[in-house]
Amino acid sequence: MTPDFNFVIEKNVPLPRKSDQFPIEQLDKGDSFLVPFTSDAPTKSQIEALRQQIYEAIARAKNFWNEQGTFASFTTRVVDGGIRIWRKI
């Protein structure tokens, strides 16, 4: 027997952007922010996993700006306490 669920079908509900996890789209040239590590002594694999999440978010943000005809360039560095992201252009 199938459970009796009452689902509501909704139309035109916007899909949230994944890059909202990090405020990359809010950066102006020269701005930066720190993505903190979740532990005091992260392992190399934890750092690489966080770095991969950041790279994917940067790629989505670049697509966002490219759609608007704007070019953006970023760099990241591992610093004390986390990974810092800068918008260069």
C-alpha positions as CSV (number, residue, x, y, z in Angstrom):
1,M,0.0,0.0,0.0
2,T,1.3,3.4,-0.9
3,P,1.4,6.1,1.8
4,D,-1.1,8.9,1.3
5,F,1.0,12.1,0.8
6,N,-0.4,15.5,0.0
7,F,2.3,17.0,-2.2
8,V,1.9,20.6,-3.5
9,I,3.2,21.1,-7.0
10,E,4.7,24.6,-7.3
11,K,5.7,26.3,-10.5
12,N,8.4,28.9,-11.2
13,V,10.3,28.4,-7.9
14,P,13.8,29.7,-8.6
15,L,16.6,27.3,-8.0
16,P,19.1,28.8,-5.6
17,R,22.6,29.3,-6.9
18,K,25.2,27.0,-5.4
19,S,27.9,29.7,-5.3
20,D,25.9,31.4,-2.5
21,Q,27.9,29.1,-0.2
22,F,30.7,31.6,-0.6
23,P,30.2,35.3,-1.3
24,I,32.3,35.2,-4.4
25,E,29.8,37.1,-6.6
26,Q,29.9,40.0,-4.1
27,L,33.6,40.6,-4.5
28,D,34.9,43.8,-6.2
29,K,38.4,44.0,-7.6
30,G,40.9,43.8,-4.8
31,D,38.4,42.3,-2.2
32,S,39.0,39.1,-0.4
33,F,37.6,36.8,2.2
34,L,38.7,33.9,4.4
35,V,37.2,30.5,4.3
36,P,38.2,29.1,7.7
37,F,39.3,25.5,8.3
38,T,36.9,23.5,10.4
39,S,39.7,22.2,12.6
40,D,42.9,23.6,14.1
41,A,45.1,21.1,12.3
42,P,43.4,20.1,9.0
43,T,44.9,17.2,7.1
44,K,46.2,17.7,3.5
45,S,43.1,15.9,2.2
46,Q,40.8,18.2,4.1
47,I,42.6,21.2,2.7
48,E,42.4,19.8,-0.8
49,A,38.6,19.0,-0.4
50,L,37.9,22.6,0.7
51,R,40.1,24.0,-2.1
52,Q,38.1,21.9,-4.6
53,Q,34.8,23.3,-3.2
54,I,36.2,26.8,-3.6
55,Y,37.4,26.2,-7.2
56,E,34.0,24.9,-8.1
57,A,32.3,28.0,-6.6
58,I,34.7,30.3,-8.4
59,A,33.9,28.5,-11.7
60,R,30.2,29.1,-11.2
61,A,30.8,32.7,-10.3
62,K,32.9,33.2,-13.4
63,N,30.0,31.8,-15.5
64,F,27.7,34.2,-13.8
65,W,29.9,37.2,-14.7
66,N,30.6,35.9,-18.2
67,E,26.8,35.8,-18.8
68,Q,26.8,39.5,-17.9
69,G,29.7,40.3,-20.2
70,T,32.1,40.9,-17.3
71,F,35.5,39.3,-16.8
72,A,36.7,38.3,-13.4
73,S,39.9,36.7,-12.2
74,F,40.6,35.1,-8.8
75,T,43.5,33.7,-6.8
76,T,43.5,31.6,-3.6
77,R,46.2,31.0,-1.0
78,V,46.3,28.8,2.1
79,V,46.9,31.1,5.0
80,D,46.8,30.8,8.8
81,G,43.4,29.5,9.7
82,G,42.0,28.8,6.3
83,I,42.0,29.6,2.5
84,R,41.8,33.2,1.4
85,I,40.1,34.1,-1.9
86,W,41.0,37.4,-3.7
87,R,39.3,38.9,-6.8
88,K,42.2,40.2,-8.9
89,I,40.1,41.7,-11.8
